[in-house]
Amino acid sequence: MRNEPEPLVEDAIAAESADPIAIGRRGFLQMSAAVAAAITAGVVGVPVVRAIASPALAKPVVDNWVKVADDIAVLDIGVPIRVDFVQTQDDAWITNRALNGVWLYTEDGEKFKAYNGHCTHLGCGYMLAKDGKSFICPCHRGQFDIKTGAVLGGPPPRPLDELETEVRDGSVFVKYQDFRLGVAERVAV
């Protein structure tokens, strides 16, 4: 009988760790937990990040064309008419509604002019003068021509802001837009 030395425990551990396939029970459980955590984070995290980021990143499609007259045949020629409408704007999670207005004017019943309903001085609402030949802003006594929007008197720094108009299927549409107030240049807001 020969006396052969018994293998040491340390040699067995070293041999086990040198084998890349043998990871042991504890290593297997740690890897399984890490994979499960990553899958759970992906399943839960991606929709949460998408829900938070998508409204802020998406560019809202803004359609500023507003129908202001259903039938051009019923509009009086040479007489401006004020048309008020509610404009809704969605910005991420917030929905804003604003009451806006335009003055619609035609001399021939085919071509229309539309003026933004705010005075170019401080944004007050102006009205048709009693004589029907000009617009007046009662707050600061601004006066405007109904045909051209030109300033006839008072402190407004520029003419009324004329808006684009279109006639579609017998209805009048206006591309509504606001402009900076109190300056001589017409700068879109």
TAZI-V316049 format. One record per residue. N is the residue number from 1. PHI is phi in degrees with one decimal (* if undefined). PSI is psi as a letter, one per 20 degrees, with the letter a starting at -180 (NA if undefined). Layout:
# TAZI-V316049
<<N	PHI	PSI> <N	PHI	PSI>>
This chain:
# TAZI-V316049
<<1	*	p> <2	-100.0	q> <3	-97.6	o> <4	-100.4	p> <5	-68.0	p> <6	-76.4	q> <7	-65.6	q> <8	-77.3	q> <9	-62.0	h> <10	-65.1	h> <11	-65.3	h> <12	-66.3	g> <13	-66.7	g> <14	-64.4	g> <15	-66.9	h> <16	-68.3	g> <17	-75.1	h> <18	-74.5	h> <19	-83.3	o> <20	-69.1	h> <21	-82.5	h> <22	-80.7	o> <23	-107.9	i> <24	84.7	r> <25	-67.5	g> <26	-63.7	g> <27	-64.2	g> <28	-62.5	g> <29	-66.0	h> <30	-65.3	g> <31	-65.4	g> <32	-62.8	g> <33	-65.4	g> <34	-65.8	g> <35	-65.3	g> <36	-63.4	h> <37	-65.8	g> <38	-65.5	g> <39	-64.3	g> <40	-63.0	g> <41	-61.9	h> <42	-68.1	g> <43	-65.2	g> <44	-88.1	h> <45	-71.4	g> <46	-61.3	g> <47	-64.0	h> <48	-66.1	g> <49	-63.2	g> <50	-63.9	g> <51	-64.8	h> <52	-78.1	g> <53	-86.8	h> <54	-62.2	g> <55	-65.2	h> <56	-75.7	h> <57	-88.2	h> <58	-72.0	p> <59	-86.7	p> <60	-68.9	p> <61	-83.4	o> <62	-105.2	o> <63	-106.3	o> <64	-85.1	j> <65	-77.4	p> <66	-121.0	p> <67	-78.2	o> <68	-111.2	i> <69	-146.5	p> <70	-76.0	h> <71	-138.5	o> <72	-69.7	i> <73	-69.0	h> <74	-91.4	i> <75	-81.4	p> <76	-76.8	p> <77	-82.0	p> <78	80.2	j> <79	-121.4	o> <80	-69.1	q> <81	-130.3	p> <82	-88.9	p> <83	-122.5	p> <84	-101.9	q> <85	-151.8	q> <86	-100.5	p> <87	-109.7	p> <88	-106.4	p> <89	-128.4	p> <90	-101.7	p> <91	-131.1	o> <92	58.2	d> <93	-98.0	i> <94	-106.2	p> <95	-112.4	p> <96	-109.3	p> <97	-122.6	p> <98	-131.0	p> <99	-87.4	o> <100	-121.5	r> <101	-148.8	q> <102	-135.8	q> <103	-104.7	p> <104	-106.0	p> <105	-142.5	p> <106	-141.2	q> <107	-104.0	i> <108	-128.7	i> <109	81.7	j> <110	-117.9	g> <111	-105.2	p> <112	-121.1	q> <113	-114.6	q> <114	-131.3	p> <115	-114.0	p> <116	-56.9	p> <117	-76.1	j> <118	-108.1	p> <119	-63.4	q> <120	-75.9	i> <121	-77.7	f> <122	-131.4	j> <123	85.6	j> <124	-69.1	q> <125	-82.2	p> <126	-102.0	r> <127	-139.6	r> <128	-77.3	p> <129	-67.0	q> <130	-59.6	h> <131	-75.4	i> <132	76.3	j> <133	-109.0	i> <134	-154.4	r> <135	-98.4	q> <136	-129.0	q> <137	-105.7	o> <138	-69.3	i> <139	-68.5	g> <140	-130.5	j> <141	61.9	k> <142	-77.8	q> <143	-131.9	q> <144	-135.0	q> <145	-75.9	p> <146	-74.8	h> <147	-82.4	h> <148	-115.8	i> <149	80.2	j> <150	-65.2	q> <151	-74.2	p> <152	-101.2	h> <153	-179.4	r> <154	92.7	a> <155	-87.2	i> <156	-56.6	p> <157	-80.6	i> <158	-152.9	r> <159	-63.7	r> <160	-60.0	q> <161	-80.4	o> <162	-82.2	p> <163	-110.6	q> <164	-67.9	q> <165	-129.0	q> <166	-142.7	q> <167	-107.8	p> <168	-128.2	o> <169	51.4	l> <170	79.4	j> <171	-115.2	q> <172	-102.4	p> <173	-115.8	q> <174	-124.6	p> <175	-88.0	n> <176	-75.6	p> <177	-156.8	q> <178	-101.4	q> <179	-129.5	q> <180	-62.3	p> <181	-96.3	q> <182	77.4	j> <183	-122.0	q> <184	-73.8	h> <185	-84.0	q> <186	-90.6	o> <187	-114.9	p> <188	-67.9	q> <189	-96.5	NA>>
